[in-house]
Amino acid sequence: MEIAKNTVVTLNYTVKDPDGNVIDDGHHPLVYLHGGYDGIFTVIEEALHGKKTGDSLQVKLLPEDAFGEFDEELVLVEDASLFPDNIEVGMSFERVGEDGEEEMIYRITDIADGKVVVDGNHPLAGTALIFDMTVQSVRAASAEEIGHGHVHGEGGHHH
C-alpha cells in the first residue's frame, strides 16, 4: 500500500544535526496519520507521499521547516528576584504574553550576579535537521482516526 491521504504510517527513523550529532535516536517508531493533520513536519510528509513499506529516504529540514530560526528577541535577562530560589539552568516555565496572548515556554539558560537569562526559542531553533527514515508499515486509517485527526491504538492516541 502506498502512503496517501488518510493512511496510518509507521516510520523507523533517526534525526541528526548537520554535524552528525544524534538529536533523536528514534527508539520508538513514529506513527502518524498522513494527509495534512499536522502529525509530522510538512516537508517530511510531502517526501513520504507515495512511498511504500520498506522504502528508505533521507530528508534535510532547514530551520524554517523545523523549529524556526533563532530569534535574539526571545532571549531575555530578568532579575533573579522574579524567580523562586530553587531555579536551575535548564528549567522551563510558561510565560503569558503582555497582551494576554498565548503562553510561550522559556528555558533558563544562565544564572549569574542576581540575573537570570531565559530563552523562548525552541532548543532546536536555528538547527537544520536530517531525518533518516524507513517506512515500516502503511495501513488505511479508520473512520474514527480520520474523524479525530490522529492515530488510535498501538503507537497512537489512547482514550
GROMACS elastic network, one bead per residue, 0.5 to 0.9 nm:
[ bonds ]
;  ai    aj funct       b0    kb
    1     4     6  0.87572   500
    1    50     6  0.88649   500
    1    51     6  0.84756   500
    1    52     6  0.60346   500
    1    53     6  0.73568   500
    1   137     6  0.86977   500
    1   138     6  0.62737   500
    1   139     6  0.70530   500
    1   140     6  0.85925   500
    2     7     6  0.84523   500
    2    49     6  0.76864   500
    2    50     6  0.51041   500
    2    51     6  0.54512   500
    2    53     6  0.76860   500
    2   138     6  0.70138   500
    2   139     6  0.86705   500
    3     6     6  0.85217   500
    3     7     6  0.61765   500
    3     8     6  0.80237   500
    3     9     6  0.71135   500
    3    34     6  0.73222   500
    3    48     6  0.68036   500
    3    49     6  0.52466   500
    3    51     6  0.54204   500
    3    52     6  0.62019   500
    3    53     6  0.86207   500
    3   138     6  0.63842   500
    3   139     6  0.82779   500
    4     7     6  0.57851   500
    4     8     6  0.88972   500
    4    34     6  0.65501   500
    4    35     6  0.67876   500
    4    48     6  0.87276   500
    4    49     6  0.58020   500
    4    50     6  0.61028   500
    4    51     6  0.84547   500
    4   140     6  0.89654   500
    5     8     6  0.88506   500
    5    33     6  0.81111   500
    5    34     6  0.53534   500
    5    36     6  0.78136   500
    5    49     6  0.82708   500
    6    33     6  0.62693   500
    6    34     6  0.54886   500
    6    35     6  0.57260   500
    6   139     6  0.88821   500
    6   140     6  0.64929   500
    6   141     6  0.54888   500
    6   142     6  0.83305   500
    6   145     6  0.85953   500
    6   146     6  0.64971   500
    7    32     6  0.84814   500
    7    33     6  0.59507   500
    7    34     6  0.54326   500
    7    35     6  0.76231   500
    7   138     6  0.64388   500
    7   139     6  0.54879   500
    7   142     6  0.86625   500
    7   146     6  0.89935   500
    8    31     6  0.69178   500
    8    32     6  0.57267   500
    8    34     6  0.60800   500
    8   137     6  0.80944   500
    8   138     6  0.56745   500
    8   139     6  0.52859   500
    8   140     6  0.60389   500
    8   141     6  0.54166   500
    8   142     6  0.88845   500
    8   150     6  0.88725   500
    8   151     6  0.69318   500
    9    30     6  0.79428   500
    9    31     6  0.55727   500
    9    32     6  0.55162   500
    9    33     6  0.64037   500
    9    34     6  0.67431   500
    9   135     6  0.72706   500
    9   136     6  0.76794   500
    9   137     6  0.59083   500
    9   139     6  0.67870   500
    9   140     6  0.89044   500
   10    29     6  0.63370   500
   10    30     6  0.55839   500
   10    32     6  0.67411   500
   10    53     6  0.89895   500
   10   134     6  0.87304   500
   10   135     6  0.62253   500
   10   136     6  0.53605   500
   10   137     6  0.51649   500
   10   138     6  0.65097   500
   10   139     6  0.89101   500
   10   155     6  0.85066   500
   11    26     6  0.89389   500
   11    29     6  0.54254   500
   11    30     6  0.50601   500
   11    31     6  0.63723   500
   11    32     6  0.85516   500
   11   133     6  0.62717   500
   11   134     6  0.57288   500
   11   136     6  0.52941   500
   11   137     6  0.72188   500
   12    26     6  0.65751   500
   12    27     6  0.84004   500
   12    28     6  0.77410   500
   12    30     6  0.65792   500
   12   132     6  0.82755   500
   12   133     6  0.56236   500
   12   134     6  0.52495   500
   12   135     6  0.64627   500
   12   136     6  0.62441   500
   13    24     6  0.83931   500
   13    25     6  0.73237   500
   13    26     6  0.51320   500
   13    27     6  0.83354   500
   13    28     6  0.87266   500
   13    29     6  0.68585   500
   13    30     6  0.74648   500
   13   131     6  0.66797   500
   13   132     6  0.53868   500
   13   134     6  0.64077   500
   13   135     6  0.86823   500
   14    22     6  0.74011   500
   14    23     6  0.78040   500
   14    24     6  0.57244   500
   14    27     6  0.83597   500
   14   130     6  0.81112   500
   14   131     6  0.58173   500
   14   132     6  0.53755   500
   14   133     6  0.67584   500
   15    20     6  0.89839   500
   15    21     6  0.85348   500
   15    22     6  0.60229   500
   15    23     6  0.53765   500
   15    25     6  0.65081   500
   15    26     6  0.73869   500
   15   129     6  0.64289   500
   15   130     6  0.54766   500
   15   132     6  0.64713   500
   15   133     6  0.87891   500
   16    19     6  0.76305   500
   16    20     6  0.54067   500
   16    21     6  0.52818   500
   16    23     6  0.50793   500
   16    24     6  0.69403   500
   16    25     6  0.83634   500
   16   128     6  0.86646   500
   16   129     6  0.58354   500
   16   130     6  0.51705   500
   16   131     6  0.66949   500
   16   132     6  0.83530   500
   17    20     6  0.53954   500
   17    21     6  0.54369   500
   17    22     6  0.66744   500
   17    23     6  0.66397   500
   17   127     6  0.68991   500
   17   128     6  0.60940   500
   17   130     6  0.60131   500
   17   131     6  0.89780   500
   18    21     6  0.74592   500
   18    60     6  0.88726   500
   18   127     6  0.81086   500
   18   128     6  0.64689   500
   18   129     6  0.67413   500
   18   130     6  0.68735   500
   20    23     6  0.89200   500
   20   130     6  0.86533   500
   22    25     6  0.62823   500
   23   129     6  0.82975   500
   24    27     6  0.78813   500
   25    28     6  0.84287   500
   26    29     6  0.60394   500
   26    30     6  0.75414   500
   28   155     6  0.83338   500
   29   136     6  0.84285   500
   29   155     6  0.76742   500
   30   155     6  0.73917   500
   30   156     6  0.89556   500
   31    39     6  0.86210   500
   31   151     6  0.73143   500
   31   154     6  0.85151   500
   31   155     6  0.58261   500
   31   156     6  0.64527   500
   32    37     6  0.86809   500
   32    38     6  0.89899   500
   32    39     6  0.56166   500
   32    40     6  0.70530   500
   32   150     6  0.68556   500
   32   151     6  0.60719   500
   32   155     6  0.85711   500
   32   156     6  0.74355   500
   33    36     6  0.82070   500
   33    37     6  0.66649   500
   33    38     6  0.85561   500
   33    39     6  0.64788   500
   33    40     6  0.86038   500
   33   141     6  0.72987   500
   33   145     6  0.79035   500
   33   146     6  0.78773   500
   33   149     6  0.71243   500
   33   150     6  0.56173   500
   33   151     6  0.57949   500
   34    37     6  0.67806   500
   34    38     6  0.86152   500
   34    39     6  0.75895   500
   34    40     6  0.83608   500
   34    45     6  0.69942   500
   34    49     6  0.82415   500
   34   141     6  0.88970   500
   35    38     6  0.83615   500
   35    45     6  0.77504   500
   35    49     6  0.87248   500
   36    39     6  0.76730   500
   36    40     6  0.85693   500
   36    42     6  0.74979   500
   36    45     6  0.79452   500
   37    40     6  0.79906   500
   37   149     6  0.58638   500
   37   150     6  0.72395   500
   38    41     6  0.69436   500
   38    42     6  0.73462   500
   38   149     6  0.87455   500
   39    42     6  0.87389   500
   39    45     6  0.88866   500
   39   149     6  0.86789   500
   39   150     6  0.73632   500
   40    43     6  0.85495   500
   40    44     6  0.69740   500
   40    45     6  0.64780   500
   41    44     6  0.54416   500
   41    45     6  0.63110   500
   41    46     6  0.87932   500
   41    61     6  0.88368   500
   41    65     6  0.73279   500
   41    66     6  0.68656   500
   42    45     6  0.50039   500
   42    46     6  0.61227   500
   42    47     6  0.86039   500
   42    65     6  0.77846   500
   43    46     6  0.52007   500
   43    47     6  0.62757   500
   43    48     6  0.87708   500
   43    59     6  0.80815   500
   43    60     6  0.88972   500
   43    61     6  0.73327   500
   43    65     6  0.69746   500
   43    66     6  0.88618   500
   44    47     6  0.50168   500
   44    48     6  0.61867   500
   44    49     6  0.86970   500
   44    59     6  0.66211   500
   44    60     6  0.86862   500
   44    61     6  0.81276   500
   44   131     6  0.83700   500
   45    48     6  0.51782   500
   45    49     6  0.62699   500
   46    49     6  0.53184   500
   46    50     6  0.88837   500
   47    50     6  0.83173   500
   47    51     6  0.82664   500
   47    57     6  0.83148   500
   47    59     6  0.74617   500
   48    51     6  0.54533   500
   48    52     6  0.85516   500
   48    57     6  0.82046   500
   48   135     6  0.85235   500
   49    52     6  0.88536   500
   51    54     6  0.86172   500
   51    55     6  0.62688   500
   51    56     6  0.86330   500
   51   135     6  0.77059   500
   52    55     6  0.56401   500
   52   135     6  0.66262   500
   52   136     6  0.86752   500
   52   137     6  0.77583   500
   52   138     6  0.71250   500
   53    56     6  0.87767   500
   53   134     6  0.78096   500
   53   136     6  0.54979   500
   53   137     6  0.51038   500
   53   138     6  0.63399   500
   54   134     6  0.60929   500
   54   135     6  0.52288   500
   54   136     6  0.60449   500
   54   137     6  0.77263   500
   55   133     6  0.83005   500
   55   134     6  0.56332   500
   55   135     6  0.55255   500
   55   136     6  0.82725   500
   56   132     6  0.75161   500
   56   133     6  0.55473   500
   56   135     6  0.64286   500
   57   131     6  0.81757   500
   57   132     6  0.60401   500
   57   133     6  0.54616   500
   57   134     6  0.65255   500
   57   135     6  0.87231   500
   58   130     6  0.69086   500
   58   131     6  0.55206   500
   58   133     6  0.61782   500
   58   134     6  0.88479   500
   59   129     6  0.82419   500
   59   130     6  0.57954   500
   59   131     6  0.51787   500
   59   132     6  0.66492   500
   59   133     6  0.81721   500
   60   128     6  0.69998   500
   60   129     6  0.57149   500
   60   131     6  0.62258   500
   60   132     6  0.87609   500
   61    64     6  0.78498   500
   61    65     6  0.56331   500
   61    66     6  0.60761   500
   61   127     6  0.87645   500
   61   128     6  0.55246   500
   61   129     6  0.50740   500
   61   130     6  0.62130   500
   61   131     6  0.77953   500
   62    65     6  0.53425   500
   62    66     6  0.64502   500
   62    67     6  0.88438   500
   62    68     6  0.83912   500
   62   126     6  0.82770   500
   62   127     6  0.72340   500
   62   129     6  0.66715   500
   62   130     6  0.88130   500
   63    66     6  0.50445   500
   63    67     6  0.57996   500
   63    69     6  0.55502   500
   63    70     6  0.85378   500
   63   124     6  0.82610   500
   63   125     6  0.64768   500
   63   126     6  0.50983   500
   63   127     6  0.53023   500
   63   129     6  0.74742   500
   64    67     6  0.64619   500
   64    69     6  0.59524   500
   64   125     6  0.85872   500
   64   126     6  0.78642   500
   64   128     6  0.85133   500
   65    68     6  0.67485   500
   65   128     6  0.85687   500
   66    69     6  0.88312   500
   66   124     6  0.83566   500
   66   125     6  0.78522   500
   66   126     6  0.87763   500
   66   127     6  0.81477   500
   66   128     6  0.74515   500
   66   129     6  0.73992   500
   67    70     6  0.87668   500
   67   121     6  0.85782   500
   67   122     6  0.64182   500
   67   123     6  0.84136   500
   67   124     6  0.61488   500
   67   126     6  0.72339   500
   67   127     6  0.77302   500
   67   128     6  0.88112   500
   68    71     6  0.85092   500
   68   121     6  0.84596   500
   68   122     6  0.79813   500
   68   124     6  0.81769   500
   68   125     6  0.51576   500
   68   126     6  0.60484   500
   68   127     6  0.81286   500
   69   121     6  0.85404   500
   69   124     6  0.89360   500
   69   125     6  0.52738   500
   69   127     6  0.76338   500
   70    74     6  0.84860   500
   70   121     6  0.63944   500
   70   122     6  0.81930   500
   70   124     6  0.85217   500
   70   125     6  0.50070   500
   70   127     6  0.83804   500
   71    74     6  0.56631   500
   71    75     6  0.75740   500
   71   120     6  0.84296   500
   71   121     6  0.66405   500
   71   125     6  0.81732   500
   71   126     6  0.84981   500
   72    75     6  0.55061   500
   72    76     6  0.86119   500
   72   119     6  0.86312   500
   72   121     6  0.85182   500
   73    76     6  0.72949   500
   73   119     6  0.89198   500
   73   120     6  0.87078   500
   74   106     6  0.84970   500
   74   118     6  0.80220   500
   74   119     6  0.56747   500
   74   121     6  0.62096   500
   75   106     6  0.87550   500
   75   117     6  0.69740   500
   75   118     6  0.56963   500
   75   120     6  0.63076   500
   75   121     6  0.76508   500
   76   116     6  0.81877   500
   76   117     6  0.57069   500
   76   118     6  0.52976   500
   76   119     6  0.63995   500
   76   120     6  0.83040   500
   77   115     6  0.64585   500
   77   116     6  0.56411   500
   77   118     6  0.63717   500
   77   119     6  0.89220   500
   78    81     6  0.84593   500
   78    82     6  0.73552   500
   78    83     6  0.88696   500
   78   114     6  0.87665   500
   78   115     6  0.56776   500
   78   116     6  0.51786   500
   78   117     6  0.63245   500
   78   118     6  0.75347   500
   79    82     6  0.58651   500
   79    83     6  0.78842   500
   79   114     6  0.62326   500
   79   116     6  0.61120   500
   79   117     6  0.88503   500
   80    83     6  0.55201   500
   80    84     6  0.81131   500
   80    85     6  0.83724   500
   80   111     6  0.79177   500
   80   112     6  0.86928   500
   80   113     6  0.85907   500
   80   114     6  0.50749   500
   80   116     6  0.54679   500
   81    84     6  0.74872   500
   81    85     6  0.82810   500
   81   114     6  0.75657   500
   81   115     6  0.83080   500
   83    86     6  0.83590   500
   83    87     6  0.71285   500
   83   116     6  0.84211   500
   84    87     6  0.61283   500
   87    90     6  0.88756   500
   87    91     6  0.69482   500
   87   108     6  0.83078   500
   87   111     6  0.87508   500
   88    91     6  0.58565   500
   88   108     6  0.71203   500
   88   109     6  0.86415   500
   88   110     6  0.83303   500
   88   111     6  0.76572   500
   89    92     6  0.87624   500
   89   107     6  0.77423   500
   89   108     6  0.50055   500
   89   109     6  0.52423   500
   89   110     6  0.57446   500
   89   111     6  0.68580   500
   89   116     6  0.89939   500
   89   117     6  0.89877   500
   90   107     6  0.59121   500
   90   108     6  0.52775   500
   90   109     6  0.60528   500
   90   110     6  0.84234   500
   91   106     6  0.84003   500
   91   107     6  0.56398   500
   91   108     6  0.55352   500
   91   109     6  0.82514   500
   92   105     6  0.64747   500
   92   106     6  0.54624   500
   92   108     6  0.62918   500
   92   118     6  0.87584   500
   93   104     6  0.82150   500
   93   105     6  0.55689   500
   93   106     6  0.54877   500
   93   107     6  0.65964   500
   93   108     6  0.83870   500
   94   103     6  0.59357   500
   94   104     6  0.54861   500
   94   106     6  0.62256   500
   94   107     6  0.89626   500
   95   102     6  0.85562   500
   95   103     6  0.52657   500
   95   104     6  0.53813   500
   95   105     6  0.63972   500
   95   106     6  0.71112   500
   96    99     6  0.81604   500
   96   100     6  0.60222   500
   96   101     6  0.64034   500
   96   102     6  0.60329   500
   96   104     6  0.64016   500
   96   105     6  0.89664   500
   97   100     6  0.52354   500
   97   101     6  0.50409   500
   97   102     6  0.63652   500
   97   103     6  0.61712   500
   97   104     6  0.74664   500
   98   101     6  0.70518   500
  100   103     6  0.81477   500
  104   120     6  0.66757   500
  105   119     6  0.83807   500
  105   120     6  0.58457   500
  105   121     6  0.81093   500
  105   122     6  0.82469   500
  106   118     6  0.59001   500
  106   119     6  0.51475   500
  106   121     6  0.72257   500
  106   122     6  0.84374   500
  107   117     6  0.84488   500
  107   118     6  0.53956   500
  107   119     6  0.51981   500
  107   120     6  0.64303   500
  107   121     6  0.81830   500
  107   122     6  0.87372   500
  107   123     6  0.84912   500
  108   111     6  0.76658   500
  108   116     6  0.69872   500
  108   117     6  0.58780   500
  108   119     6  0.64080   500
  109   116     6  0.78007   500
  109   117     6  0.56107   500
  109   118     6  0.56771   500
  109   119     6  0.66553   500
  110   115     6  0.82203   500
  110   116     6  0.58734   500
  110   118     6  0.72472   500
  111   114     6  0.72493   500
  111   115     6  0.58426   500
  111   117     6  0.62725   500
  112   115     6  0.53821   500
  112   116     6  0.65622   500
  112   117     6  0.84310   500
  113   116     6  0.84274   500
  119   122     6  0.82399   500
  119   123     6  0.87932   500
  120   123     6  0.87113   500
  121   124     6  0.79058   500
  121   125     6  0.60391   500
  122   125     6  0.50761   500
  122   126     6  0.88174   500
  123   126     6  0.87816   500
  123   127     6  0.88924   500
  124   127     6  0.54289   500
  124   128     6  0.82796   500
  124   129     6  0.87264   500
  125   128     6  0.84830   500
  135   138     6  0.75486   500
  141   144     6  0.80700   500
  141   145     6  0.60548   500
  141   146     6  0.64675   500
  141   151     6  0.76731   500
  142   145     6  0.51656   500
  142   146     6  0.63241   500
  142   147     6  0.85479   500
  142   151     6  0.86828   500
  142   152     6  0.88526   500
  143   146     6  0.51329   500
  143   147     6  0.60332   500
  143   148     6  0.85892   500
  144   148     6  0.60962   500
  144   149     6  0.83554   500
  144   150     6  0.88464   500
  144   151     6  0.88962   500
  144   152     6  0.84221   500
  145   148     6  0.51252   500
  145   149     6  0.57681   500
  145   150     6  0.54143   500
  145   151     6  0.54459   500
  145   152     6  0.62957   500
  146   150     6  0.67499   500
  146   151     6  0.81114   500
  147   150     6  0.81613   500
  148   151     6  0.81619   500
  150   156     6  0.73617   500
  150   157     6  0.70301   500
  151   154     6  0.84095   500
  151   155     6  0.77721   500
  151   157     6  0.58138   500
  151   158     6  0.88102   500
  152   155     6  0.75429   500
  152   158     6  0.60217   500
  152   159     6  0.82915   500
  153   156     6  0.52323   500
  153   157     6  0.62217   500
  153   158     6  0.61385   500
  154   157     6  0.80388   500
  154   158     6  0.85449   500
  155   158     6  0.89288   500
